Amino acid sequence: MEQRTSTTEVKPSDTRARKARKIATILAGGVLIYGIVGAVIVPPIARKVMADQLGEKLGRVVHVEKVSVNPYTLRAAVHGLRILEADGKSVFAEFSRLDLDGSIVSVSRLAPVFDRVDRTVFAPLLDSLEIAKPKT
């Protein structure tokens, strides 16, 4: 009995398509991992590091309720930032929300660079500030 061997010729266009598909899959996976790491893993770490380092630099107790990050737009928001007085009881400064709009320059400088910083101050803090009133 005679055995037949079959040979299948692979067209160059098939190998190019396969390589392109593989590259696209790897890129899509990288973008997905970047998003998951930036949005899920970075915020709790940033919250802890921010509170610890600010507290150490200022010599005060610092509380941060929540940090949210959008890694695709390079935007971050710090919710409930509270810096206490040196006694650790009364509030020195408090922000309900601090919005940070990052710059792509951060990548080349390997340091955070922000295009814009917006803050929303808690109303009770404004009430507690002593503002000079004109004499009548």
C-alpha positions, -999 to +999 in steps of 0.1 A: +000+000+000+013+034-010+013+062+016+007+096+004+022+125+022+003+157+020+021+190+020+002+221+027+018+252+014+014+283+036+009+314+017+030+344+028-002+365+033-013+339+059+019+343+079+017+381+078-019+380+089-010+357+118+019+379+129-003+410+127-030+393+148-004+382+173+010+418+176-025+433+179-033+408+207-002+415+226-008+453+223-044+450+234-033+429+264-007+455+273-033+483+272-057+462+293-031+454+319-020+491+320-056+501+327-062+475+354-030+483+372-036+520+369-072+520+380-073+492+405-039+486+420-023+521+421-051+540+440-048+521+474-010+522+472-010+560+463-035+566+492-012+550+518+020+565+504+005+600+501-008+600+537+025+586+551+049+609+531+028+641+536+024+633+573+062+628+576+071+660+556+045+682+575+049+667+609+011+663+611-014+635+608-028+632+573-059+613+563-069+604+527-103+589+522-100+577+486-078+581+455-092+575+420-070+572+389-078+572+352-045+559+336-057+566+301-063+603+306-036+608+332-061+622+357-063+615+394-086+627+421-079+627+459-112+626+479-113+637+515-078+650+521-076+661+557-045+675+574-047+677+612-030+702+635+002+692+653-020+682+683-037+656+660-072+667+670-083+698+652-083+703+614-055+723+598-066+720+562-093+699+544-103+693+508-133+674+497-117+668+464-084+675+448-083+669+410-049+664+393-046+666+355-013+649+347+010+657+318+027+634+293+059+651+303+058+631+335+070+601+314+102+617+301+110+633+335+102+603+355+084+626+380+048+638+384+041+669+363+006+683+364-011+705+338-039+715+362-048+712+398-083+720+411-095+718+446-128+718+463-127+730+499-151+718+525-176+745+536-169+739+574-133+749+568-143+782+552-166+789+581-138+784+606-114+808+590-112+842+605-117+867+578-111+904+585-144+922+584-145+959+577-153+981+607-186+999+605 
